[in-house]
Amino acid sequence: MIAAATLCEALSRGLPGDRLVVDQDVLAAISHDEAEWAPAGKAVAGVRARTEAEVQHVVRTCAEFGAPVVPRGAGTGLSGGANAVSGCVVLDLSRMNQVLEIDPDNLVCVVQPGAVNNDVKAAVAEHGLWYPPDPASAPWSTIGGNVATNAGGLCCLKYGVTRDYVLGLRAVVGGPVAYGDAVRLGRRTTKGVVGLDLVGLFVGSEGTLGVVTEVTLRLRPALLGTPRTVVGAFPDLVSSGQAVAQITRRGLTPAVLELLDRACLEAVEEWKHLGIDADAAAMLLARVDTLGDSGAAEAAAIAATMTAAGALWAEQSTDDAEAEALFDARRLAYPALERLGPVLTEDVCVPRSQVPAMLEQISAIAARHGVRTATVAHAGDGNLHPCLITPPGDSAAREAAQAAFEEFLDAAIALGGTVTGEHGVGILKRDGMRRELDPGSLALQAAVRHALDPRAIFNPGKG
């Protein structure tokens, strides 16, 4: 207790009066993300930093006291990656939320880690530019959090994930330099191969290598024209997966190819009354942004492929409002399901040819454990999110869901996939990660982490 009080006093000496959080209710609220049943320890304090200098002070002080530092943004994560560990300082970066620079000539922007994804999109759109990564949490999640997990989203099938758009970083680090030093990694140029790719190492590291304080992002010119939406309804999940595999086999690359099962559609409709008729076991939503005759031909080919794979019907939408309602349903699926009870959300990713087999495994595993599931997916890149829904307070259902969760991981690994496509390892996937990676790979990762953080204060126990 004396050490905790001394740590808080040392933190307060280098911070403005409104930065330090010691109120237990407020501290509890910022000590976890949205991952269901992911354990969180008791933090000593929180700091709501506004500047890099304040982050440096926190890291130096924590290094001196041997206290863990757990960075967080908006707390929208689904793996427990931002959960407090006992005795830590939670470093809240959500107030470092400025877009610092937009450079239309060179197609880059510079933002702070707390900048919200959709706010960055809106800011660059004013200059005729586009930032493509778009996780379903884009209205709330921060760029720093997106960087931490290498977030993807609906458009990543055609346009890539967060790592593809991070050119450079500033980070407060430890390791070979002094704890609390700030370093600049990466570049602003389109090409560059000087030194090791330390930016790529930090992207997806979940705050375990240092604290990101600034991000330089690659941008694209804004897309022109109106995209075409193709909708296909399927009698079962497996046939929808077969359509995904055949679309890939034919070399068709829509900007978006998403899957929602009937449970997701019904949950969203019950909540938001969007006018969606869930008349099928599964629905595929494709969006084609290629312009002109080529786009029309691609949309027609996708619809024909869905039909050939067993769709009950497949057609291009002629009603823009209806099409947008369906994509709204995809983005709202998770919060809609949360209204039904605690939701344990998966994030497995398999080769696209294995999507039908993984969907079949999801159904079989859920049935074996008697668990209610609803599945959404970035189906075009094989990233599936089966959601396990349990009645509130039902401990038996919780145990069954957790057992099914682990079997989903093993099924993905067996199909040549991975235990997490975009949510990160955090706490929930640590055992799955050890089952996926060989011992040599795990040893190399441990060595890198030790070299950059020998005192093991940066988000320990994660990943």
C-alpha positions in Angstrom: 0.0 0.0 0.0 2.9 2.4 0.8 4.5 1.6 -2.5 1.2 2.3 -4.3 0.8 5.6 -2.6 4.5 6.5 -3.3 4.0 5.6 -7.0 0.9 7.8 -7.3 2.8 10.7 -5.6 5.7 10.3 -8.1 3.3 10.2 -11.0 1.4 13.3 -9.8 4.6 15.3 -9.6 5.1 15.3 -13.3 1.5 15.7 -14.4 -1.2 18.4 -14.5 -3.8 17.9 -11.8 -6.6 16.4 -13.9 -4.5 13.6 -15.4 -4.1 11.2 -12.6 -7.1 8.8 -11.9 -7.3 7.2 -8.5 -11.1 7.1 -8.0 -11.9 3.4 -7.8 -15.1 3.5 -9.9 -13.5 5.5 -12.7 -10.4 3.3 -12.5 -12.5 0.2 -12.8 -14.2 1.6 -15.9 -10.9 2.0 -17.7 -9.4 -1.2 -16.6 -10.9 -3.5 -19.2 -12.0 -3.7 -22.8 -15.1 -5.3 -24.3 -13.9 -8.9 -24.1 -16.4 -11.1 -22.3 -15.0 -13.0 -19.3 -11.4 -11.8 -19.8 -9.9 -11.3 -16.4 -8.7 -7.9 -15.3 -6.4 -7.1 -12.4 -6.6 -4.2 -10.0 -4.7 -1.1 -11.2 -2.9 1.2 -8.9 -3.8 4.3 -10.9 -4.8 5.6 -14.3 -3.3 8.4 -16.3 -5.3 10.3 -19.0 -2.3 11.6 -21.0 -2.6 14.5 -23.4 1.0 14.8 -24.6 4.0 12.6 -25.4 5.9 14.2 -22.6 3.3 13.0 -20.2 3.5 9.5 -21.6 7.3 9.7 -21.1 6.9 10.7 -17.5 4.5 7.8 -16.9 6.9 5.2 -18.5 9.9 6.6 -16.6 8.1 6.5 -13.3 6.7 3.0 -13.8 10.1 1.7 -14.9 11.6 3.2 -11.7 9.0 1.5 -9.5 8.8 -1.7 -11.6 5.1 -1.1 -12.2 3.4 -2.4 -15.4 2.1 0.1 -18.0 -1.1 -1.0 -19.8 -1.9 1.4 -22.7 -5.5 1.7 -23.8 -7.6 3.7 -26.3 -11.4 3.6 -26.5 -11.5 0.1 -24.9 -13.4 -1.4 -27.8 -11.1 -4.5 -28.0 -12.5 -8.0 -27.8 -9.5 -10.0 -26.6 -8.7 -8.4 -23.2 -5.6 -6.7 -24.6 -6.3 -3.5 -22.7 -7.2 -5.2 -19.4 -5.4 -4.1 -16.3 -2.9 -6.3 -14.6 -2.5 -6.2 -10.9 -0.3 -3.3 -9.7 -0.3 -1.5 -13.1 -0.9 2.0 -14.3 -3.5 2.2 -17.0 -2.3 4.7 -19.5 -5.4 6.1 -21.3 -4.4 7.7 -24.6 -8.0 8.5 -25.8 -7.4 12.3 -25.1 -4.4 12.4 -27.5 -6.9 12.5 -30.3 -5.8 15.2 -32.8 -5.2 14.9 -36.5 -1.9 16.7 -36.6 -1.2 17.0 -40.3 -2.8 16.1 -43.7 -0.5 16.2 -46.7 -2.6 15.8 -49.9 0.5 16.2 -52.1 2.1 13.1 -50.6 -1.0 11.2 -49.6 -0.1 10.9 -45.9 -1.5 12.2 -42.6 -0.1 12.3 -39.1 -2.4 11.6 -36.1 -2.3 11.0 -32.4 -3.1 7.5 -31.1 -6.4 8.5 -29.6 -7.8 9.8 -32.9 -11.0 7.9 -33.7 -10.9 5.9 -37.0 -14.0 7.5 -38.5 -12.9 11.0 -37.4 -9.6 10.5 -39.4 -11.7 9.3 -42.4 -13.8 12.4 -42.2 -10.8 14.8 -41.9 -9.0 13.4 -44.9 -12.2 13.1 -46.9 -12.3 17.0 -46.9 -9.1 16.8 -49.0 -10.5 14.2 -51.4 -8.6 11.4 -49.7 -9.5 8.1 -48.1 -8.1 6.0 -45.2 -9.4 2.5 -46.0 -9.1 0.3 -42.8 -12.6 0.2 -41.4 -13.2 -2.2 -38.5 -16.8 -2.5 -37.5 -15.9 -0.4 -34.4 -14.7 2.5 -36.6 -17.1 5.0 -35.1 -15.5 4.4 -31.7 -12.1 2.7 -32.0 -8.9 4.7 -32.1 -6.0 4.6 -34.5 -3.7 3.6 -31.7 -5.9 0.6 -30.8 -6.2 -0.3 -34.5 -2.4 -0.2 -34.7 -2.1 -2.3 -31.6 -4.1 -5.2 -33.1 -3.4 -4.6 -36.8 -7.2 -4.1 -37.3 -8.8 -5.0 -40.6 -12.5 -4.4 -41.4 -14.9 -4.7 -44.2 -12.7 -3.2 -46.9 -9.5 -5.2 -46.1 -10.3 -7.9 -48.7 -9.3 -5.5 -51.5 -7.5 -2.7 -49.8 -5.6 -4.3 -46.9 -5.3 -3.9 -43.2 -3.9 -1.3 -40.8 -0.3 -2.5 -41.3 -0.6 -1.7 -45.0 -1.2 2.0 -44.2 1.2 2.7 -41.3 4.3 4.4 -42.7 5.8 5.6 -39.5 5.4 5.9 -35.7 6.6 7.7 -32.7 6.8 5.5 -29.6 7.9 5.8 -26.0 10.1 2.8 -25.4 12.5 1.1 -23.0 15.1 -1.6 -23.7 18.3 -0.7 -25.4 17.6 3.0 -24.9 16.5 4.6 -21.6 13.0 3.8 -20.4 10.8 6.8 -21.3 12.8 7.9 -24.4 10.7 8.7 -27.5 11.9 7.3 -30.9 10.8 7.8 -34.4 10.3 4.7 -36.5 9.6 4.3 -40.2 9.4 7.0 -42.8 7.0 9.3 -44.8 8.1 8.1 -48.3 6.3 5.6 -50.3 9.4 3.3 -50.5 12.2 2.8 -48.0 14.3 -0.1 -46.8 16.8 1.5 -44.4 17.2 -0.7 -41.4 14.8 -3.4 -40.0 11.1 -2.9 -40.3 10.5 -1.8 -36.7 7.2 -0.2 -37.7 5.9 -3.6 -38.8 7.1 -5.1 -35.6 5.1 -2.6 -33.5 1.9 -2.9 -35.6 0.0 -5.8 -34.0 2.2 -5.9 -30.9 -0.7 -5.0 -28.6 1.3 -2.5 -26.6 3.9 -5.0 -25.5 6.9 -3.2 -27.1 6.2 0.4 -26.1 3.6 3.1 -26.2 2.7 4.6 -29.6 2.3 8.4 -29.4 2.0 9.3 -33.1 1.2 7.5 -36.3 2.0 8.5 -39.9 -0.6 7.0 -42.2 -0.7 6.3 -45.9 -3.8 7.5 -47.7 -5.5 6.9 -51.0 -7.5 9.2 -53.3 -11.2 9.1 -52.5 -13.1 6.6 -54.6 -15.4 8.0 -57.3 -18.8 6.9 -58.3 -21.4 4.8 -56.6 -20.5 1.2 -55.7 -22.7 -1.7 -56.7 -24.1 -4.0 -54.0 -24.7 -7.7 -54.6 -26.8 -9.7 -52.1 -27.2 -13.4 -52.0 -29.4 -15.5 -49.7 -28.5 -19.1 -48.9 -30.3 -22.1 -47.4 -27.4 -22.9 -45.0 -24.0 -21.6 -43.9 -21.9 -24.1 -45.8 -23.3 -23.1 -49.2 -22.6 -19.5 -48.4 -19.0 -20.5 -47.7 -18.8 -22.4 -50.9 -19.9 -19.2 -52.7 -17.0 -17.4 -51.0 -14.5 -20.1 -52.1 -15.8 -20.0 -55.7 -15.7 -16.2 -55.9 -12.0 -16.4 -54.9 -11.4 -19.2 -57.3 -12.8 -17.2 -60.2 -10.4 -14.3 -59.4 -13.2 -11.9 -58.4 -12.2 -9.3 -55.8 -15.0 -7.2 -54.5 -14.2 -4.4 -52.2 -16.4 -6.0 -49.5 -17.6 -9.6 -49.1 -19.4 -10.1 -45.8 -21.5 -12.8 -44.3 -24.3 -12.6 -41.8 -26.3 -15.6 -40.6 -30.0 -15.5 -39.7 -29.4 -15.1 -36.0 -27.5 -11.9 -36.6 -30.0 -10.5 -39.0 -32.9 -11.2 -36.6 -31.1 -9.6 -33.7 -30.4 -6.4 -35.6 -33.9 -6.2 -37.0 -35.5 -6.7 -33.6 -33.3 -3.9 -32.2 -33.2 -1.3 -35.1 -36.2 -2.2 -37.3 -34.3 -1.6 -40.5 -36.9 -3.5 -42.6 -34.6 -6.6 -43.2 -36.4 -9.8 -44.1 -34.3 -12.6 -42.7 -35.7 -15.2 -45.0 -32.5 -17.4 -45.3 -30.0 -19.2 -43.1 -27.2 -16.9 -44.3 -26.7 -13.8 -46.4 -23.6 -12.7 -48.4 -23.1 -9.0 -49.0 -20.7 -7.9 -51.8 -19.7 -4.4 -52.7 -18.1 -3.7 -56.1 -16.4 -0.3 -56.4 -14.9 -0.8 -59.9 -16.4 1.8 -62.2 -18.1 1.5 -65.6 -18.7 -1.7 -67.6 -16.0 -3.6 -65.7 -17.7 -3.0 -62.5 -21.1 -4.1 -63.9 -19.5 -7.2 -65.3 -17.8 -8.0 -62.0 -21.1 -7.6 -60.0 -23.0 -9.8 -62.5 -20.2 -12.5 -62.2 -20.4 -12.4 -58.4 -24.2 -12.8 -58.5 -23.9 -15.7 -60.9 -21.3 -17.4 -58.8 -23.5 -17.1 -55.7 -26.4 -18.7 -57.7 -24.1 -21.5 -58.9 -23.0 -22.2 -55.3 -26.6 -22.8 -54.2 -28.0 -19.4 -53.3 -31.8 -19.2 -53.0 -31.5 -16.0 -54.9 -28.7 -13.5 -55.7 -29.1 -10.1 -57.4 -27.7 -6.6 -57.6 -29.5 -4.2 -55.3 -31.4 -1.4 -57.1 -32.3 0.3 -53.9 -29.4 2.2 -52.3 -31.3 2.6 -49.0 -31.9 -1.1 -48.8 -28.3 -1.9 -49.6 -27.1 0.5 -46.9 -29.5 -1.0 -44.4 -27.9 -4.4 -45.0 -24.4 -3.0 -44.4 -25.7 -1.2 -41.3 -26.9 -4.6 -40.1 -23.4 -6.0 -40.5 -21.8 -3.1 -38.5 -24.5 -3.4 -35.8 -24.4 -7.2 -35.5 -22.2 -7.3 -32.4 -24.0 -4.7 -30.2 -27.3 -6.3 -31.3 -26.2 -9.7 -30.1 -25.0 -8.2 -26.8 -28.6 -7.3 -26.0 -29.4 -11.0 -25.9 -26.9 -11.8 -23.2 -23.1 -12.1 -22.6 -21.3 -12.7 -26.0 -18.0 -14.4 -26.4 -16.7 -13.4 -29.8 -14.3 -15.4 -31.9 -11.9 -14.1 -34.5 -10.5 -17.1 -36.4 -9.1 -16.8 -39.9 -8.7 -19.6 -42.4 -7.6 -19.9 -46.0 -10.5 -18.8 -48.2 -10.9 -22.2 -49.7 -11.5 -23.5 -46.2 -14.3 -21.2 -45.3 -17.0 -23.8 -46.0 -15.2 -26.4 -43.8 -14.8 -23.8 -41.0 -18.4 -22.9 -41.1 -19.3 -26.5 -40.9 -17.0 -27.0 -37.9 -18.6 -24.0 -36.2 -22.1 -25.5 -36.5 -20.9 -28.9 -35.4 -18.9 -27.7 -32.4 -21.8 -25.4 -31.2 -24.3 -28.2 -31.5 -22.0 -30.6 -29.6 -21.7 -28.1 -26.7 -25.3 -27.0 -26.9 -24.2 -23.4 -27.3 -26.2 -20.7 -29.1 -24.2 -19.1 -31.9 -24.5 -16.3 -34.4 -21.9 -15.8 -37.1 -20.7 -12.7 -38.9 -17.6 -12.8 -41.1 -15.3 -10.9 -43.4 -15.9 -13.9 -45.5 -13.9 -12.8 -48.5 -10.6 -13.0 -46.6 -11.6 -16.0 -44.5 -11.9 -14.0 -41.2 -14.9 -15.5 -39.3 -16.5 -14.1 -36.1 -18.8 -16.8 -34.6 -20.4 -15.2 -31.5 -21.3 -17.5 -28.6 -24.4 -16.1 -26.7 -25.2 -17.2 -23.2 -28.1 -16.4 -20.8 -27.0 -13.9 -18.1 -25.8 -15.6 -14.9 -25.8 -19.1 -16.4 -22.4 -20.6 -15.3 -23.0 -23.9 -17.1 -23.7 -22.1 -20.4 -20.6 -19.9 -19.8 -18.4 -23.0 -19.4 -19.9 -24.6 -22.5 -19.2 -21.4 -24.5 -15.6 -21.2 -23.3 -15.1 -24.9 -24.3 -16.6 -24.3 -27.7 -14.4 -21.2 -28.1 -11.2 -23.2 -27.6 -12.5 -25.9 -30.1 -13.1 -23.2 -32.7 -9.4 -22.2 -32.3 -8.2 -25.8 -32.8 -10.5 -26.2 -35.8 -9.0 -23.1 -37.4 -5.5 -24.3 -36.8 -6.2 -27.7 -38.2 -7.5 -26.0 -41.4 -4.3 -24.1 -41.9 -5.6 -20.9 -40.3 -4.9 -18.7 -37.3 -6.5 -18.0 -33.9 -6.9 -14.3 -34.5 -7.3 -12.3 -37.7 -7.7 -8.8 -36.3 -8.8 -8.7 -32.7 -5.4 -9.6 -31.3 -4.2 -12.3 -28.8 -4.7 -10.3 -25.7 -5.7 -12.6 -22.8 -8.3 -14.8 -24.5 -6.1 -16.2 -27.2 -2.8 -16.8 -25.3 -3.3 -20.6 -25.1 -4.4 -20.7 -28.7 -1.4 -18.8 -29.8 0.9 -21.4 -28.1 -1.0 -24.2 -29.9 -0.6 -22.4 -33.2 3.0 -21.3 -33.2 6.0 -23.7 -33.0 8.4 -23.5 -30.0 11.1 -21.8 -32.0 8.8 -19.0 -33.1 7.6 -18.5 -29.5 11.2 -18.3 -28.4 12.1 -15.7 -31.0 9.2 -13.6 -30.0 10.1 -13.8 -26.3 13.6 -12.7 -27.2 12.5 -9.7 -29.1 10.2 -8.6 -26.3 13.0 -9.0 -23.7 15.4 -7.0 -25.9 13.0 -4.1 -26.2 11.5 -4.3 -22.7 13.9 -6.1 -20.3 12.0 -5.0 -17.2 8.8 -6.5 -18.7 6.6 -3.5 -17.8 4.8 -2.9 -21.2 1.4 -4.7 -21.1 2.8 -7.9 -19.5 0.8 -11.1 -19.8 -0.7 -10.1 -23.2 0.0 -11.9 -26.4 
